Amino acid sequence: MPASPSSRPACLRTRAILVLPVACICLALLLLAAPEARAAGFYDQPPFDSAELTRFIDDFPRFRDWTKRTPDLGEAPHPTVDANGLPGFVYSPAAGAEVERMGWKPDRFFCIMGRAAAALADIEEGDALAGANRPADMPQVTGAETELVRRQLSSLLRAVLGE
């Protein structure tokens, strides 16, 4: 028997009462999962510590010199945005093999490279790179990472610039 026009609002109300809690639960689960999804990707690695940054500073000049001597390097290592819109990093198999010869896991070496560069930019630009102003290929860095870069700023700049 078809619902009468007066019973339609009651029917809709009953359906809403049944569907609304399920929709709220789904929304809550999506909101809880979203930060993990945003953090996934190349930079989903632990923050670097003082020992790792010091090792990176010590090894980077050797890597930089290798890139200058290697004509068939392929694509130069650089920040990028991955398919999910997250900051990432691209490096050639040759660059990965070189940092492995130096005793690094390539993803870790290039993660520290990207984060240290982002920390340098944050130090230089301050709040100008916050929120929507942050380039899509620039990873977030922790306050501790920024402070480590600040403390080792002159050594890091010498390593990067080759002075």
C-alpha positions in Angstrom: 0.0 0.0 0.0 1.5 3.4 -1.0 2.3 5.8 1.8 -0.2 8.6 2.2 1.1 12.2 1.7 0.8 12.7 5.5 2.9 9.7 6.3 5.8 10.6 4.0 7.4 13.1 6.4 7.2 10.5 9.2 8.9 7.9 6.9 11.7 10.3 5.9 12.2 11.2 9.6 12.5 7.5 10.5 15.0 6.9 7.7 17.0 10.0 8.8 17.1 8.7 12.4 18.5 5.4 11.1 21.0 6.8 8.6 22.3 9.9 10.5 24.3 7.9 13.1 25.9 5.7 10.5 26.8 8.8 8.5 28.3 10.5 11.6 30.4 7.4 12.3 31.7 7.3 8.8 32.6 11.0 8.9 34.4 10.5 12.2 36.4 7.6 10.8 37.3 9.6 7.7 38.5 12.6 9.9 40.5 10.3 12.1 42.1 8.6 9.1 42.8 11.8 7.2 45.9 12.9 9.2 47.5 9.5 8.7 46.8 9.7 5.0 48.3 13.2 4.8 51.4 12.1 6.6 52.0 9.0 4.4 54.4 9.2 1.5 58.1 9.9 1.1 58.5 12.0 4.2 56.6 9.6 6.5 59.9 8.9 8.3 61.1 9.8 11.8 62.5 13.3 12.4 66.2 13.5 12.0 68.4 13.9 15.1 71.6 15.7 15.7 73.8 12.7 14.9 72.0 12.2 11.5 72.2 15.8 10.6 75.9 15.9 11.4 76.5 12.8 9.3 74.5 14.3 6.5 76.6 17.6 6.7 79.8 15.5 6.6 78.7 13.3 3.7 76.9 15.9 1.5 80.1 17.5 0.0 81.2 14.1 -1.2 77.7 13.5 -2.8 77.7 17.0 -4.3 81.1 16.5 -5.8 80.0 13.1 -7.2 77.0 14.8 -9.0 79.4 17.2 -10.6 81.7 14.4 -11.9 78.9 12.2 -13.1 77.7 13.2 -16.6 75.2 10.3 -16.8 73.5 11.0 -13.5 70.1 11.0 -15.0 67.5 13.2 -13.3 69.1 15.3 -10.6 67.7 14.7 -7.1 64.9 17.2 -6.4 61.7 17.8 -4.4 58.4 16.9 -6.1 54.8 16.4 -5.4 53.6 12.8 -5.4 50.4 11.4 -7.0 48.6 12.0 -3.8 49.5 15.7 -3.7 52.1 15.1 -0.9 55.7 16.4 -0.8 58.0 13.9 -2.2 61.6 13.5 -3.5 62.9 12.1 -6.8 66.4 10.8 -7.3 67.9 8.6 -10.0 69.0 5.0 -9.4 72.6 6.2 -9.9 72.2 8.8 -7.1 70.6 6.2 -4.9 73.5 3.8 -5.5 76.0 6.5 -4.7 74.5 7.3 -1.3 74.3 3.6 -0.6 78.0 3.3 -1.2 78.4 6.1 1.4 76.5 3.9 3.9 73.1 5.6 3.7 69.6 4.2 2.9 68.8 6.5 -0.1 65.3 7.4 1.1 66.7 8.5 4.4 69.5 10.6 2.9 67.1 12.4 0.6 64.5 12.8 3.3 67.1 14.6 5.4 68.1 16.6 2.4 64.5 17.7 1.8 63.7 18.4 5.4 67.0 20.3 6.1 66.3 22.5 3.0 62.7 23.1 4.3 64.1 24.0 7.7 66.5 26.4 6.1 63.7 28.0 4.2 61.6 28.2 7.4 64.4 29.9 9.2 64.9 32.4 6.4 61.3 33.1 5.6 59.6 32.6 9.0 55.8 32.5 8.9 55.8 33.5 5.2 55.9 29.8 4.3 53.1 28.8 6.7 49.7 27.3 5.7 48.6 27.9 2.1 51.9 29.8 1.4 54.0 26.6 1.8 55.0 25.2 -1.6 53.4 21.9 -2.3 56.7 20.1 -2.6 58.1 21.4 0.7 57.8 18.9 3.6 56.7 19.9 7.1 59.6 19.9 9.6 59.4 19.6 13.4 60.5 22.4 15.7 63.3 20.2 16.9 64.6 19.7 13.3 64.4 23.4 12.7 66.4 24.1 15.9 69.0 21.5 14.9 69.5 23.2 11.5 69.6 26.6 13.2 72.4 25.3 15.5 74.4 23.8 12.7 73.5 26.5 10.1 77.1 27.6 9.2 78.3 24.0 8.8 75.2 23.0 6.7 75.7 26.1 4.5 79.4 25.3 4.0 78.5 21.7 3.0 75.8 22.7 0.6 77.6 25.7 -1.0 81.0 24.0 -1.1 82.9 26.6 0.9 
